[in-house]
Amino acid sequence: MFRVYLTTRDDFAAMNEVYGEFIRENVPSGLLPSRTTVFVDLPHEVMLVDIDALAVTA
């Protein structure tokens, strides 16, 4: 599961492209993890994105 926090909608397309590349390289099963993306103010002005991930192995 991924939670993605962006400071502006303008960055969504670029984030989505990089996210897709990461998933293709790291999830060979093709089983997509859940993802939530929200637009927020982050703690530091220089921060454009924050990603929280949770993984479980079986």
N, C-alpha and C positions, 0 to 999 in steps of 0.2 A: 504494500500500500504506500502510496506517495501523497503527501500534502505539499502543494506548491503555493508559496506566497509571493506575489509580484506586486511591485509598487505602481505599475501602470499597465493598462490593457495593451499599450503599444508594444510591449515586450512579449506578448503571448505567442505570436507566430514563431519568433525565434526560439523561445523556450520549447515550444511544442516540437519543432524540428530537431533540436538537440535531444530532447526527451525520447523521441522516436528512434534516433540513432542509438542511444544508450540501451533502450529496450531490445532492439534488434541484435545488438552485440552481446547482451547479458542475459537474455531470456530465450534460449534456444528452443524451448518448448512452444513458444508462440502464445502461451497462456498469459494474457495481459493482466498486470496487477491493477487494482482499483486506483484511481487518482482523483484528487480534488484540487482545484485551482481557485484561489481567492485573491482579491486585490486589496491590499492593506498598506498602512504606514508601517515601515519597519523601524527598528530601534535606532539605526544609524543612517544618516542621509545618503551615505555612499552605497548602502546596500540596495541592490535592485531585485534580488531574488533570495529566497530562503526555502530550502527543501527539507522536509521531515520524512524519513522513510522507515518502514517497519518490515522486516523480513522474517519468515518462519521456514524452517526446513523440516521436512517430514522424515 
